Amino acid sequence: MFSLESPSDPTQLTITAPRDSLFQVRGVTKTYVMGEVTVEALRAVDLDLYEGEFVVLLGPSGSGKSTLLNILGGLDIPSSGQVTFHGQDLTAANDRTLTRFRRESVGFVFQFYNLIPSLTARENVALVTDIAPHPMHPREALERVHLGDRINHFPAQLSGGEQQRVAIARAIAKRPQVLLCDEPTGALDFQTGKLVLEALAQVNQDLGTTTAVITHNAGIAAMADRVITMRSGEIVTVQRNEQKESPGELEW
Ligand SMILES: Nc1ncnc2c1ncn2[C@@H]1O[C@H](COP(=O)(O)OP(=O)(O)OP(=O)(O)O)[C@@H](O)[C@H]1O
């Protein structure tokens, strides 16, 4: 379906194809009860994530970013509300379906790389490709993050940024439809963080992987299609960037 914008000035006509919604989040709450303490981590969150987009999630500590990301990735379930993925209701899915969803459709990248120290970069990636239905070759995944010449190195022989790029290669090697990243540059310095963000932007562009990145760093927001800001368990703003900056241009 196409929509025409600016119809009053024919020279300014632009044709935009609205993207399909990959995730629909409706009225999602998450409440943790621990003894007498109740924490409302998410309060009636509504959100759509569209195919192929790159979103950044901002917000103070404790605002619910990780809780939302974990629910999107099927690592956690909401207390109430609904999450659909391609129209399939994840909140009604049984454990087996949710495990298949995670295994086939979602790549995760966390702040700490969680690589196995006794395995090389290639072997760390192969752990995932061995169990995925249509994986890329570990070498291809590593080349996509510019580590083609380091495939036989062990994690201890790689810098923090390189290890994070191995983690990204591992996450994308199964060709997931969505890549969920929780503070992927949180443990890295400015320049190294940029290389990791460049790898994420490249994957998003080349493979069309819908990508959501949690960060405390507002400077990163400029590379996103949309910036979602959370506070106290709610989404307070969703802002679209008319122009995206490449990670190399970011300042923070
Ligand atoms: N397993 C849990 N049990 C109890 N409370 C939890 C649990 N997980 C998260 N919370 C609480 O839910 C709220 C939201 O946490 P969440 O980790 O989603 O926030 P965040 O925005 O990702 O924070 P940060 O930026 O510090 O990682 C916080 O108050 C947190 O303490």
The ligand as an ORCA input file, in Angstrom:
! r2SCAN-3c Opt
* xyz 0 1
  N      13.278     -9.666     38.205
  C      12.914     -8.550     38.798
  N      12.374     -8.570     40.034
  C      11.982     -7.440     40.643
  N      12.065     -6.198     40.096
  C      12.573     -6.122     38.879
  C      13.036     -7.278     38.152
  N      13.496     -6.869     36.938
  C      13.348     -5.535     36.910
  N      12.793     -5.076     38.063
  C      12.466     -3.683     38.372
  O      11.683     -3.166     37.329
  C      12.029     -1.807     37.059
  C      12.435     -1.677     35.586
  O      13.676     -2.356     35.406
  P      14.427     -2.405     33.998
  O      15.623     -3.275     34.179
  O      13.473     -2.778     32.937
  O      14.843     -0.885     33.808
  P      15.891     -0.242     32.805
  O      15.264      0.995     32.259
  O      16.324     -1.261     31.814
  O      17.080      0.133     33.781
  P      18.670      0.177     33.503
  O      18.876      1.289     32.527
  O      19.249      0.487     34.859
  O      19.084     -1.164     32.986
  C      13.138     -1.455     38.019
  O      12.559     -0.783     39.136
  C      13.682     -2.805     38.456
  O      14.213     -2.765     39.749
*
